[in-house]
Amino acid sequence: MDQLVKEALEGEFRVNMHDADSIRRGLISYMVRVVGHDPRSAGTRQWFMALAHMIKGILSERGMGTSRAQYGQDTRRIYYLSMEFLTGRRLMKHLVDFGLTDTVREALESLGQDLDTVAEEEPDPALGNGGLGRLAACFLDSMATHQYPGHGYGIRYEFGMFSQTIEDGQQVEHPDNWLRRGNPWEFVRHSVAYPVRFHGRIVCFRDEQGRERCEWVDTQDINAVASDLKITGYDSPIISNLRLWTARATNDFDLRFFNEGNYIEAVKDKTTSETLSKVLYPMDSTVLGQELRLKQEYFFVSASLQDIIARYLRVHSDMSTLHKKIAIQLNDTHPALAVPEMMRLLVDVHGLDWDKAWHVTRETFCYTNHTLLPEALETWPIGMLEHVLPRHLEIIYLINHDHLQQVRFRFPGEMDVLRRMSLVDEETQRIRMAHLAIVGSKRVNGVAALHTRLLREKVFPEFDEMYPGKFVNVTNGVTQRRWLLQCNPELGALISQAIGEAWKTDLMALRDLEPMAEDAAFRERFNAIKLANKERLGAHIAGQTGLVVDPASMFDVQVKRIHEYKRQLLNVLHVVHRYVLLREGRVTAPVPRTVIIGGKAAPGYYLAKQIIRLINDVALTINNDRSVSDLLKVVFLPNYNVSSAEITIPGANLSEQISTAGTEASGTGNMKFALNGALTIGTLDGANIEIKEEVGDDNIFIFGLTTEQVMETKRRGYNPWRVIEGNPDLKRVVDMITSGFFNPQQVNRYHAIGETLFERGDQYMVLADFAAYVEAQNRVDELFQDPDAWARKAILNVARMGTFSSDRSIHTYARDIWGVEPMDLTATL
């Protein structure tokens, strides 16, 4: 080691990243000169930091080249605004994208280090929670891979949503302090900071041309400071940028209060201001929590738009042509305040007249809707907007006035339509953010065929009629680079050996894999890889929970945000039913099964947290019952995140996608599981429908009411009591849960679950779909007993996932929504 250190420090600092010996010397050099640690005593954390900083140098060089090319070609740019970017760990992703995994592994081994162990030192970035953030991360990957000029904007959450532990069966939230040891990947841009304003009052006057102008004065200001994360694409010269904002007080410290001995007051402004970027989705069960969330949304929107305009003004001077050079995608309604903020900036700051500004705004924005649930369509109280963002409320009123004039012309005399289409809900005195996003955007897209159809026909039918062609569909997708190549490298290698490597950037090439379903040797290797992945998942479960599971059993997995409509409760009902049958010997050929459930419940979502507790109570009983211990295990995986998903998804046999038909916009977990060779049991909801069309009816387990049947059942008057009285097995299961069988020390613990099923009318049709779900699970058991037949269907699922790549999604956005072409960087980089 001494000689290596000497040679590395005496040699040149530049590293040849395709030579293991050069990388080794470079690592030692970075260890000494950047990390500041002696290589002789360095641990895995120090080697991770040295490697990360070495890779960061490449990211910086290529990022600068990309930026120069974009400005030089004056290309139209895409800006993706999202409250979440669940990027996952960066190290292995960058190595895969650069094709350096094997070389770096060799270099580390020569230094006595293991790459996988070193990579474990990286924490998961707590920049999101669920599918919204994972989708945004996939889209940035695809834009970089296919050389689209795309950039992301979000918030640099200091603590994310929360870190979840399970204590006494219950979810307990802790701060997710992912930044406690720093983030080697970020570039903090102290010079890139923008003031974000709140409260204050509006002063209007006539300028020298006689036009009315308004100024927002006496505001309370917070600085938004930029940090950049570089986003690589697979085998691509382009580097995209994810810019994240941190809230900083305009006055960090009041010396006057400090000198008077009032130390708390001295830092009050700093503490209050900087809460904006502390936590993802602050709990909104209180007025203060709601106001904090509103401020958080505006904070990131205002900073992002100021930055986007500043970029534009580097090479352009005419603000009236802004829309010709940029497109801004609003990922859900969280960034919808961008519409009035853009109008404020164009009119109040840059002096455009209202009509021109409105034309630019509507041609710039596009909006992705992610929900069909009325309660999930974001609204804000008028009084709160008036207090926090008075100028924006005025602008929204002006937008609404012009909008309603058009509505009256299109639907004369139809007052109900006027009320439904208004941006203002007069009954509740709230502003409808989805309406605002629709009116202020050029295109509105749903994220699955069914979802888009329901948006047009059921949720926003008048908007669809008034703006023909505005609503389009772009089915979600996932990036095969992270969700197959990186997380399941053995399967990726097997696929490449069989059909070549084109699938890595063109997932439709997987179709060539179909004949391999009939190849016995391929099936054998496929099954061996699945078993190895299950063993890895089993080790992960043991490490997280202490529970030992059998990799030979069927791994039945449902991992996603805990919510009533996603119906983890239906899964639990089936588990209890299965438990009863096994205990009573009513199963003739039992299939050993390990049921794995994971996900977080929002801190203020009481019923979701009760469902988590029920899962754990049921697991405690079943896992300690020796009469079924070889046939049924139940696992709740705590703190489910991207890193956990990268282990869980490749190890699954069965993918649970069981939301009530007509409630899930799309889903992307369903795609990831199928891509990794799991079979889906699911309803005809979201992208399940399109997955069924691709893989074929025989290769998926579909059950339950359709969307139309759900609506018709509710219209006729759905009675959950009648369902349960007609199904003795279901009645017994529900009685066991609600009477305290799994929690005898507190028999009324799950009163709220019984209440939601009966007094509240079983809104998500859990009981209505139970019998069909059990029947589908019986078909799952039957097929699993024939490993060869199961493998054929699993391979066909993999082979037919081509359309569910985020690459296809991004190509569709680029062609049908943004109007952009890939860049040609070969001559520049």
LINWOCOR-V957763 format. One record per backbone hydrogen bond with DSSP energy under -1.0 kcal/mol. NH is the residue of the N-H (numbers start at 1). CO is the residue of the C=O. E is the energy in kcal/mol with one decimal. If there is no record, write none. Layout:
nh->NH co->CO e->E
nh->NH co->CO e->E
This chain:
nh->5 co->1 e->-2.8
nh->6 co->2 e->-2.2
nh->7 co->3 e->-2.7
nh->8 co->4 e->-2.7
nh->9 co->5 e->-2.3
nh->10 co->6 e->-1.6
nh->11 co->7 e->-1.5
nh->19 co->16 e->-1.7
nh->23 co->19 e->-2.4
nh->24 co->20 e->-2.3
nh->25 co->21 e->-2.1
nh->26 co->22 e->-2.5
nh->27 co->23 e->-2.8
nh->28 co->24 e->-1.9
nh->29 co->25 e->-2.3
nh->30 co->26 e->-2.9
nh->31 co->27 e->-2.4
nh->32 co->28 e->-2.0
nh->33 co->29 e->-3.1
nh->34 co->30 e->-2.1
nh->35 co->30 e->-2.5
nh->36 co->31 e->-1.1
nh->37 co->31 e->-2.5
nh->41 co->38 e->-1.5
nh->47 co->43 e->-2.1
nh->48 co->44 e->-2.5
nh->49 co->45 e->-2.2
nh->50 co->46 e->-2.4
nh->51 co->47 e->-2.5
nh->52 co->48 e->-3.0
nh->53 co->49 e->-2.4
nh->54 co->50 e->-1.7
nh->55 co->51 e->-2.5
nh->56 co->52 e->-2.6
nh->57 co->53 e->-1.3
nh->59 co->55 e->-2.2
nh->60 co->56 e->-2.5
nh->61 co->57 e->-2.2
nh->62 co->58 e->-2.7
nh->63 co->59 e->-2.5
nh->64 co->60 e->-2.3
nh->65 co->61 e->-1.9
nh->66 co->62 e->-2.6
nh->67 co->63 e->-2.5
nh->68 co->64 e->-2.5
nh->69 co->65 e->-2.1
nh->70 co->66 e->-2.5
nh->71 co->67 e->-2.4
nh->72 co->68 e->-2.7
nh->73 co->69 e->-2.7
nh->75 co->70 e->-1.4
nh->77 co->325 e->-2.7
nh->78 co->149 e->-2.7
nh->79 co->327 e->-2.7
nh->80 co->151 e->-3.2
nh->81 co->329 e->-2.7
nh->82 co->153 e->-2.1
nh->85 co->127 e->-2.0
nh->86 co->133 e->-1.2
nh->87 co->85 e->-1.7
nh->94 co->90 e->-2.7
nh->95 co->91 e->-2.2
nh->96 co->92 e->-2.5
nh->97 co->93 e->-2.5
nh->98 co->94 e->-2.5
nh->100 co->95 e->-2.8
nh->104 co->100 e->-2.8
nh->105 co->101 e->-2.2
nh->106 co->102 e->-2.3
nh->107 co->103 e->-2.2
nh->108 co->104 e->-2.6
nh->109 co->105 e->-2.4
nh->110 co->106 e->-1.8
nh->111 co->108 e->-1.2
nh->112 co->109 e->-1.7
nh->113 co->108 e->-2.8
nh->118 co->114 e->-2.5
nh->119 co->115 e->-2.8
nh->120 co->116 e->-1.2
nh->121 co->118 e->-1.7
nh->122 co->119 e->-1.6
nh->127 co->125 e->-1.6
nh->134 co->130 e->-1.8
nh->135 co->131 e->-2.7
nh->136 co->132 e->-1.9
nh->137 co->133 e->-1.9
nh->138 co->134 e->-2.3
nh->139 co->135 e->-2.4
nh->140 co->136 e->-2.0
nh->141 co->137 e->-2.0
nh->142 co->138 e->-2.4
nh->143 co->139 e->-2.5
nh->144 co->140 e->-2.2
nh->145 co->141 e->-2.7
nh->146 co->142 e->-2.3
nh->147 co->144 e->-1.1
nh->148 co->143 e->-2.7
nh->150 co->148 e->-2.2
nh->151 co->78 e->-2.1
nh->152 co->241 e->-2.7
nh->153 co->80 e->-2.4
nh->154 co->243 e->-2.1
nh->156 co->245 e->-2.1
nh->157 co->155 e->-1.5
nh->158 co->277 e->-2.1
nh->159 co->278 e->-3.1
nh->163 co->174 e->-3.8
nh->165 co->172 e->-2.2
nh->167 co->170 e->-2.6
nh->170 co->167 e->-1.9
nh->172 co->165 e->-2.8
nh->174 co->163 e->-2.1
nh->176 co->159 e->-1.3
nh->177 co->175 e->-1.3
nh->178 co->176 e->-2.4
nh->180 co->177 e->-1.4
nh->182 co->179 e->-2.0
nh->186 co->183 e->-1.2
nh->187 co->228 e->-2.3
nh->189 co->226 e->-2.9
nh->192 co->189 e->-1.7
nh->194 co->224 e->-1.8
nh->196 co->222 e->-3.3
nh->198 co->220 e->-1.6
nh->199 co->388 e->-2.9
nh->201 co->217 e->-2.4
nh->203 co->215 e->-2.9
nh->205 co->213 e->-3.0
nh->207 co->211 e->-2.8
nh->210 co->207 e->-2.1
nh->213 co->205 e->-3.8
nh->215 co->203 e->-3.1
nh->217 co->201 e->-2.7
nh->220 co->198 e->-2.7
nh->222 co->196 e->-2.5
nh->223 co->248 e->-2.8
nh->224 co->194 e->-2.8
nh->225 co->246 e->-2.8
nh->226 co->192 e->-2.2
nh->227 co->244 e->-2.1
nh->228 co->187 e->-2.5
nh->229 co->242 e->-2.4
nh->231 co->240 e->-3.0
nh->235 co->97 e->-2.0
nh->236 co->233 e->-1.1
nh->240 co->231 e->-2.6
nh->242 co->229 e->-2.7
nh->243 co->152 e->-2.8
nh->244 co->227 e->-3.2
nh->245 co->154 e->-1.7
nh->246 co->225 e->-2.4
nh->248 co->223 e->-2.8
nh->254 co->266 e->-2.2
nh->258 co->254 e->-1.9
nh->259 co->255 e->-2.8
nh->260 co->256 e->-1.2
nh->261 co->258 e->-1.7
nh->262 co->257 e->-2.3
nh->263 co->261 e->-1.4
nh->266 co->262 e->-1.4
nh->271 co->267 e->-2.5
nh->272 co->268 e->-2.9
nh->273 co->269 e->-2.5
nh->274 co->270 e->-2.2
nh->276 co->273 e->-1.3
nh->278 co->275 e->-1.7
nh->280 co->160 e->-2.4
nh->290 co->286 e->-2.3
nh->291 co->287 e->-2.5
nh->292 co->288 e->-2.2
nh->293 co->289 e->-2.1
nh->294 co->290 e->-2.5
nh->295 co->291 e->-2.7
nh->296 co->292 e->-2.4
nh->297 co->293 e->-2.3
nh->298 co->294 e->-2.3
nh->299 co->295 e->-2.9
nh->300 co->296 e->-1.9
nh->301 co->297 e->-1.7
nh->302 co->298 e->-3.2
nh->303 co->299 e->-2.0
nh->304 co->300 e->-1.8
nh->305 co->301 e->-2.6
nh->306 co->302 e->-2.4
nh->307 co->303 e->-2.0
nh->308 co->304 e->-2.7
nh->309 co->305 e->-2.6
nh->310 co->306 e->-2.0
nh->311 co->307 e->-2.4
nh->312 co->308 e->-2.2
nh->313 co->309 e->-2.6
nh->314 co->311 e->-1.0
nh->315 co->312 e->-1.3
nh->316 co->312 e->-1.3
nh->321 co->318 e->-1.5
nh->322 co->319 e->-1.4
nh->324 co->321 e->-1.5
nh->325 co->322 e->-1.7
nh->326 co->322 e->-1.2
nh->327 co->77 e->-2.2
nh->328 co->364 e->-2.5
nh->329 co->79 e->-2.8
nh->330 co->366 e->-3.3
nh->331 co->81 e->-2.5
nh->332 co->330 e->-1.3
nh->332 co->368 e->-1.6
nh->336 co->333 e->-2.5
nh->338 co->335 e->-2.3
nh->339 co->336 e->-1.9
nh->341 co->337 e->-2.1
nh->342 co->338 e->-2.5
nh->343 co->339 e->-1.8
nh->344 co->340 e->-2.4
nh->345 co->341 e->-2.6
nh->346 co->342 e->-2.7
nh->347 co->343 e->-2.7
nh->348 co->344 e->-2.0
nh->349 co->344 e->-1.1
nh->350 co->345 e->-2.1
nh->352 co->346 e->-2.8
nh->357 co->353 e->-2.6
nh->358 co->354 e->-2.7
nh->359 co->355 e->-2.1
nh->360 co->356 e->-2.4
nh->361 co->357 e->-2.7
nh->362 co->358 e->-2.4
nh->363 co->359 e->-1.6
nh->365 co->361 e->-2.0
nh->366 co->328 e->-2.2
nh->367 co->443 e->-2.5
nh->368 co->330 e->-2.8
nh->369 co->445 e->-2.3
nh->376 co->373 e->-1.6
nh->377 co->374 e->-1.2
nh->380 co->431 e->-1.8
nh->382 co->429 e->-2.4
nh->385 co->381 e->-2.2
nh->386 co->382 e->-2.6
nh->387 co->383 e->-1.5
nh->388 co->384 e->-2.9
nh->389 co->385 e->-2.6
nh->393 co->389 e->-1.9
nh->394 co->390 e->-1.8
nh->395 co->391 e->-2.1
nh->396 co->392 e->-2.7
nh->397 co->393 e->-2.3
nh->398 co->394 e->-2.2
nh->399 co->395 e->-2.7
nh->400 co->396 e->-2.8
nh->401 co->397 e->-2.4
nh->402 co->398 e->-2.0
nh->403 co->399 e->-2.5
nh->404 co->400 e->-3.0
nh->405 co->401 e->-1.6
nh->406 co->402 e->-1.5
nh->407 co->403 e->-2.1
nh->408 co->404 e->-2.7
nh->409 co->405 e->-1.5
nh->410 co->406 e->-2.3
nh->411 co->407 e->-3.4
nh->414 co->411 e->-1.8
nh->415 co->413 e->-1.3
nh->418 co->414 e->-1.9
nh->419 co->415 e->-2.4
nh->420 co->416 e->-2.3
nh->421 co->417 e->-2.3
nh->422 co->418 e->-1.0
nh->425 co->430 e->-3.2
nh->426 co->424 e->-1.1
nh->429 co->425 e->-1.9
nh->430 co->425 e->-1.3
nh->431 co->380 e->-3.1
nh->432 co->423 e->-3.1
nh->433 co->378 e->-2.0
nh->436 co->432 e->-1.9
nh->437 co->433 e->-2.4
nh->438 co->434 e->-2.4
nh->439 co->435 e->-2.7
nh->440 co->436 e->-2.1
nh->441 co->438 e->-1.2
nh->442 co->365 e->-3.3
nh->444 co->470 e->-2.6
nh->445 co->367 e->-2.4
nh->446 co->472 e->-1.8
nh->452 co->448 e->-2.8
nh->453 co->449 e->-2.1
nh->454 co->450 e->-2.6
nh->455 co->451 e->-2.3
nh->456 co->452 e->-2.2
nh->457 co->453 e->-2.6
nh->458 co->454 e->-2.8
nh->459 co->454 e->-2.0
nh->460 co->455 e->-3.1
nh->464 co->460 e->-2.0
nh->465 co->461 e->-2.0
nh->466 co->462 e->-2.6
nh->467 co->463 e->-2.5
nh->470 co->467 e->-2.2
nh->472 co->444 e->-2.6
nh->474 co->446 e->-2.0
nh->476 co->447 e->-2.3
nh->478 co->804 e->-2.3
nh->483 co->479 e->-2.3
nh->485 co->480 e->-2.7
nh->486 co->481 e->-2.3
nh->487 co->482 e->-1.6
nh->488 co->484 e->-2.0
nh->492 co->488 e->-2.4
nh->493 co->489 e->-2.6
nh->494 co->490 e->-2.1
nh->495 co->491 e->-2.5
nh->496 co->492 e->-2.3
nh->497 co->493 e->-2.4
nh->498 co->494 e->-1.5
nh->499 co->495 e->-2.8
nh->500 co->496 e->-2.1
nh->504 co->501 e->-1.6
nh->505 co->502 e->-1.6
nh->506 co->502 e->-1.6
nh->509 co->506 e->-2.0
nh->510 co->507 e->-2.1
nh->511 co->508 e->-1.8
nh->512 co->509 e->-1.8
nh->513 co->510 e->-2.5
nh->514 co->511 e->-1.7
nh->516 co->513 e->-1.5
nh->517 co->514 e->-2.0
nh->518 co->515 e->-1.6
nh->519 co->516 e->-1.4
nh->523 co->519 e->-2.5
nh->524 co->520 e->-2.1
nh->525 co->521 e->-2.0
nh->526 co->522 e->-2.8
nh->527 co->523 e->-2.7
nh->528 co->524 e->-1.9
nh->529 co->525 e->-2.2
nh->530 co->526 e->-2.1
nh->531 co->527 e->-2.5
nh->532 co->528 e->-2.2
nh->533 co->529 e->-2.3
nh->534 co->530 e->-2.1
nh->535 co->531 e->-2.3
nh->536 co->532 e->-2.0
nh->537 co->533 e->-2.3
nh->538 co->534 e->-2.8
nh->539 co->535 e->-2.1
nh->540 co->536 e->-2.0
nh->541 co->537 e->-2.7
nh->542 co->538 e->-2.3
nh->543 co->539 e->-2.2
nh->544 co->540 e->-2.1
nh->545 co->541 e->-3.0
nh->546 co->542 e->-1.6
nh->553 co->550 e->-1.9
nh->554 co->592 e->-2.8
nh->556 co->594 e->-2.7
nh->557 co->654 e->-2.8
nh->558 co->596 e->-2.9
nh->560 co->598 e->-2.2
nh->562 co->600 e->-2.2
nh->567 co->564 e->-1.0
nh->571 co->567 e->-1.3
nh->572 co->568 e->-2.1
nh->573 co->569 e->-2.4
nh->574 co->570 e->-1.9
nh->575 co->571 e->-2.1
nh->576 co->572 e->-2.6
nh->577 co->573 e->-2.3
nh->578 co->574 e->-2.9
nh->579 co->575 e->-2.4
nh->580 co->576 e->-2.4
nh->581 co->577 e->-2.2
nh->582 co->578 e->-2.5
nh->583 co->579 e->-2.5
nh->584 co->580 e->-2.0
nh->585 co->582 e->-1.1
nh->586 co->581 e->-2.8
nh->593 co->631 e->-2.0
nh->594 co->554 e->-3.5
nh->595 co->633 e->-3.0
nh->596 co->556 e->-3.4
nh->597 co->635 e->-2.8
nh->598 co->558 e->-1.8
nh->605 co->602 e->-2.4
nh->606 co->604 e->-1.2
nh->609 co->605 e->-1.9
nh->610 co->606 e->-1.9
nh->611 co->607 e->-2.1
nh->612 co->608 e->-1.8
nh->613 co->609 e->-2.0
nh->614 co->610 e->-2.5
nh->615 co->611 e->-2.5
nh->616 co->612 e->-2.0
nh->617 co->613 e->-2.5
nh->618 co->614 e->-3.0
nh->619 co->615 e->-2.5
nh->620 co->616 e->-2.3
nh->621 co->617 e->-1.9
nh->622 co->618 e->-2.7
nh->623 co->619 e->-2.9
nh->625 co->622 e->-1.6
nh->628 co->625 e->-1.7
nh->631 co->628 e->-2.1
nh->632 co->628 e->-2.1
nh->633 co->593 e->-1.9
nh->635 co->595 e->-3.1
nh->637 co->597 e->-2.6
nh->645 co->641 e->-2.6
nh->646 co->642 e->-2.2
nh->648 co->644 e->-2.7
nh->649 co->645 e->-2.6
nh->652 co->649 e->-1.3
nh->653 co->555 e->-2.3
nh->654 co->555 e->-2.3
nh->655 co->679 e->-3.1
nh->656 co->557 e->-2.7
nh->657 co->681 e->-2.7
nh->660 co->565 e->-1.5
nh->663 co->660 e->-1.5
nh->672 co->668 e->-2.0
nh->673 co->669 e->-2.5
nh->674 co->670 e->-1.7
nh->675 co->671 e->-2.4
nh->676 co->672 e->-1.2
nh->677 co->674 e->-1.8
nh->678 co->673 e->-2.2
nh->679 co->653 e->-2.6
nh->681 co->655 e->-2.7
nh->682 co->701 e->-2.6
nh->683 co->657 e->-1.5
nh->685 co->683 e->-2.1
nh->687 co->666 e->-2.2
nh->688 co->685 e->-1.9
nh->689 co->686 e->-1.0
nh->691 co->687 e->-2.6
nh->692 co->688 e->-2.7
nh->693 co->689 e->-2.0
nh->694 co->690 e->-1.9
nh->695 co->691 e->-3.1
nh->696 co->692 e->-2.1
nh->699 co->696 e->-1.9
nh->701 co->680 e->-3.0
nh->703 co->682 e->-1.7
nh->710 co->706 e->-2.5
nh->711 co->707 e->-2.2
nh->712 co->708 e->-2.5
nh->713 co->709 e->-2.7
nh->714 co->710 e->-2.2
nh->715 co->711 e->-2.3
nh->716 co->712 e->-2.3
nh->723 co->719 e->-1.3
nh->724 co->720 e->-2.2
nh->725 co->721 e->-2.2
nh->726 co->722 e->-1.1
nh->727 co->724 e->-1.1
nh->731 co->727 e->-2.5
nh->732 co->728 e->-2.2
nh->733 co->729 e->-2.0
nh->734 co->730 e->-2.7
nh->735 co->731 e->-2.5
nh->736 co->732 e->-2.4
nh->737 co->733 e->-1.9
nh->738 co->734 e->-2.7
nh->739 co->735 e->-1.9
nh->741 co->736 e->-1.9
nh->746 co->743 e->-2.2
nh->749 co->746 e->-1.9
nh->751 co->748 e->-1.6
nh->754 co->750 e->-1.9
nh->755 co->751 e->-2.4
nh->756 co->752 e->-2.2
nh->757 co->753 e->-1.7
nh->758 co->754 e->-1.9
nh->760 co->755 e->-2.8
nh->762 co->756 e->-1.7
nh->765 co->762 e->-2.2
nh->769 co->765 e->-1.5
nh->773 co->769 e->-2.3
nh->774 co->770 e->-2.5
nh->775 co->771 e->-2.1
nh->776 co->772 e->-2.2
nh->777 co->773 e->-2.4
nh->778 co->774 e->-1.9
nh->779 co->775 e->-1.5
nh->780 co->776 e->-1.8
nh->781 co->777 e->-2.2
nh->782 co->778 e->-2.1
nh->783 co->779 e->-2.1
nh->784 co->780 e->-2.5
nh->785 co->781 e->-1.1
nh->786 co->783 e->-2.2
nh->790 co->786 e->-2.5
nh->791 co->787 e->-2.4
nh->792 co->788 e->-2.1
nh->793 co->789 e->-2.0
nh->794 co->790 e->-2.5
nh->795 co->791 e->-2.7
nh->796 co->792 e->-2.1
nh->797 co->793 e->-2.0
nh->798 co->794 e->-2.0
nh->799 co->795 e->-2.6
nh->800 co->796 e->-1.6
nh->801 co->798 e->-1.4
nh->804 co->801 e->-2.0
nh->806 co->478 e->-1.9
nh->809 co->805 e->-1.5
nh->810 co->806 e->-2.7
nh->811 co->807 e->-2.5
nh->812 co->808 e->-2.0
nh->813 co->809 e->-2.6
nh->814 co->810 e->-2.9
nh->815 co->811 e->-2.1
nh->816 co->812 e->-3.2
nh->817 co->813 e->-2.1
nh->818 co->813 e->-3.1
nh->819 co->814 e->-1.4
nh->820 co->814 e->-1.6
nh->823 co->147 e->-3.7
nh->828 co->825 e->-1.1
nh->829 co->825 e->-2.7
